[in-house]
Amino acid sequence: MAKIQFSQGIDEEVIPDVRLTRAKDGSNGTATFYFDRPKALELTSTDSITGMYMIDEEGEIVTREVNAKFVNGQPTALEVLYLMRSVQEWDRFMRFMERYAEQNELGFSKSS
């Protein structure tokens, strides 16, 4: 089962918008996640968010690049950056995303 967590043990229920970019030679890439009104912000303060954990049967992928977006002083969204610095990291991330997308009925569209 593929899941995303911001605090260990608490699954995030909001499905993110995910944008991917990749170098033409495939040597590196970036995934940008945008969570609008995630459950993590309701349950805990932003201080308890230590990173984003992508968990599946292969293990855990972690990024610490998590930023809250504020409206009128209240956190309303989370933007997360995951950098992939090798073909192996890209392939591992894509395997996670395939599982996560299948579970959450996400579509994939390639931009030109």
C-alpha positions in Angstrom: 0.0 0.0 0.0 1.5 3.3 -1.1 0.9 6.3 1.2 2.1 9.7 2.1 2.7 11.0 5.6 3.9 14.3 7.1 4.0 13.1 10.7 5.1 9.5 11.3 2.1 7.2 11.5 -0.5 9.6 10.2 -1.6 9.1 6.6 -2.3 12.1 4.5 -5.8 11.8 2.9 -5.6 14.8 0.6 -4.4 13.8 -2.9 -1.7 16.2 -4.1 -1.2 17.9 -7.5 2.2 16.6 -8.7 4.4 18.1 -11.3 7.5 16.4 -12.6 10.5 17.8 -14.5 13.5 15.8 -15.7 16.8 16.6 -17.4 16.9 15.5 -21.0 19.7 13.1 -20.2 17.7 11.6 -17.3 20.5 12.3 -14.8 18.2 14.2 -12.4 14.6 15.4 -11.9 12.3 17.2 -9.6 8.8 16.4 -8.3 6.7 19.2 -6.9 3.7 18.3 -4.7 1.0 20.7 -3.8 -1.5 19.7 -1.1 -4.5 22.0 -0.8 -5.9 22.0 2.8 -4.1 18.8 3.8 -5.2 16.9 6.9 -1.7 17.3 8.3 -2.4 21.0 8.9 -5.6 20.3 10.8 -4.2 17.7 13.1 -0.9 19.2 14.1 1.0 22.5 14.1 3.4 23.0 11.2 6.2 22.5 13.8 5.4 18.7 14.0 5.8 18.3 10.2 9.3 16.9 9.9 9.3 16.1 6.2 7.2 14.2 3.6 7.4 10.4 3.8 6.4 8.4 0.7 5.9 4.8 2.0 5.3 1.6 0.0 6.3 -2.0 0.1 9.8 -1.1 -1.1 10.4 1.1 1.9 10.4 4.9 2.5 11.4 7.9 0.4 11.9 11.0 2.5 12.2 14.7 1.6 12.7 17.6 4.1 11.8 20.3 1.5 8.3 21.0 2.9 6.9 24.6 2.9 3.6 25.8 4.3 1.6 28.3 2.3 -0.3 30.9 4.4 -3.5 32.9 3.8 -4.4 35.5 6.5 -1.8 34.0 8.8 -3.3 30.5 8.6 -1.5 27.6 6.9 -3.7 26.5 4.0 -1.5 24.4 1.8 1.8 22.5 1.7 4.3 22.6 -1.1 6.9 19.8 -1.2 10.0 19.5 -3.4 11.6 16.1 -4.0 14.9 16.2 -5.9 16.1 13.1 -7.7 19.8 13.1 -8.4 20.2 9.8 -10.3 18.4 7.5 -12.7 17.9 5.0 -9.8 16.2 7.7 -7.6 14.0 8.6 -10.5 13.0 5.0 -11.2 12.3 4.4 -7.5 10.2 7.5 -7.3 8.2 6.5 -10.4 7.5 3.0 -9.0 6.1 4.7 -5.8 4.0 7.1 -7.9 2.6 4.3 -10.0 1.4 2.5 -6.9 0.1 5.7 -5.3 -1.7 6.8 -8.5 -3.3 3.4 -9.0 -4.6 3.4 -5.4 -5.9 6.9 -5.5 -7.3 6.9 -9.1 -4.9 9.6 -10.3 -4.4 10.3 -13.9 -1.1 11.1 -15.6 -0.8 13.5 -18.4 2.4 14.4 -20.1 2.9 18.1 -21.0 4.8 19.1 -24.1 
